[in-house]
Amino acid sequence: MIQDEFNYSQDHLEDVYHQTQLNMLNELEGVHDSKPDKEALVISVSLSVIEAVVAFSMIASAGIFVASIIALFPVALLWAIANYHADKVELPEAYDELVEKYHEKVQ
């Protein structure tokens, strides 16, 4: 009976520890669980489509295939640059901020 009470209290302490760690994790990194803003995504895609249509209409006399490739190249280049910037600049900055937040919590 005493052994059962000891195991219960030990299990309870582990549950409290895990819950505390999960709460801290959600507090620090919960911002990153959110999905991208739909309005920003719609605006980005629509501006890219508008850019491609304008470029296509300017070069349509060169033929549909050539005009399509030429019109889509700047759009693809812009999206590739944005992806590179997100991976190489914004992501390391976010990691540094997380390290600082964890360092503040630990001390």
C-alpha positions in Angstrom: 0.0 0.0 0.0 2.8 2.4 0.8 4.6 1.4 -2.3 1.4 2.1 -4.4 1.2 5.6 -2.9 4.9 6.2 -3.6 4.5 5.1 -7.2 1.4 7.4 -7.6 3.2 10.4 -6.3 6.2 9.7 -8.5 3.9 9.3 -11.5 2.1 12.5 -10.5 5.4 14.4 -10.3 6.4 13.2 -13.8 3.1 14.3 -15.2 3.5 17.7 -13.6 7.0 18.0 -15.0 5.9 16.9 -18.5 3.0 19.3 -18.4 5.2 22.2 -17.3 7.7 21.4 -20.1 4.8 21.3 -22.7 3.4 24.6 -21.4 6.9 26.2 -21.8 7.3 24.8 -25.3 3.9 26.1 -26.3 4.6 29.5 -24.8 7.9 29.8 -26.7 7.2 28.1 -30.0 3.5 28.3 -30.2 3.7 31.2 -32.6 5.4 28.9 -35.2 2.5 26.5 -35.2 0.2 28.9 -37.0 -0.4 28.6 -40.7 0.5 31.3 -43.1 -1.9 34.2 -43.4 -4.4 33.3 -46.2 -4.8 37.0 -47.2 -1.1 37.4 -47.8 -1.0 34.1 -49.8 -3.9 35.2 -52.0 -2.3 38.6 -52.6 1.1 37.0 -53.5 -0.4 34.5 -55.9 -2.7 37.1 -57.5 0.1 39.5 -58.0 2.3 36.8 -59.5 -0.6 35.9 -61.9 -1.1 39.5 -62.9 2.7 39.9 -63.5 2.7 36.8 -65.7 -0.4 37.9 -67.7 1.0 41.3 -68.3 4.4 39.9 -69.4 2.6 37.3 -71.6 0.5 40.0 -73.3 3.6 42.1 -74.0 5.4 39.2 -75.7 2.4 37.2 -77.1 3.5 38.0 -80.7 6.5 35.8 -80.3 4.4 32.7 -80.0 2.5 31.1 -77.1 5.2 28.7 -76.0 8.0 31.3 -76.0 5.8 34.0 -74.5 4.8 31.6 -71.7 8.3 30.7 -70.8 9.5 34.3 -70.9 6.4 35.5 -68.9 6.8 32.8 -66.2 10.6 33.2 -65.7 10.4 36.4 -63.6 7.6 35.0 -61.5 9.6 31.8 -60.9 12.7 33.8 -60.1 10.9 35.9 -57.6 9.4 32.9 -55.8 12.9 31.2 -55.8 14.5 34.3 -54.3 11.7 34.5 -51.7 12.2 30.9 -50.7 16.0 31.3 -50.5 15.6 34.4 -48.3 13.2 32.6 -46.0 15.6 29.6 -45.6 18.9 31.5 -45.4 17.9 34.7 -43.6 14.6 34.5 -41.8 14.9 31.0 -40.5 18.4 31.5 -38.8 17.1 34.7 -37.2 14.1 32.9 -35.8 16.4 30.2 -34.5 18.5 32.8 -32.8 15.4 34.4 -31.2 14.3 31.0 -29.9 17.7 30.3 -28.4 17.6 33.6 -26.6 14.1 32.9 -25.3 15.1 29.5 -24.0 18.2 31.0 -22.4 16.0 33.5 -20.6 13.6 30.8 -19.4 16.4 28.5 -18.1 18.2 31.2 -16.1 
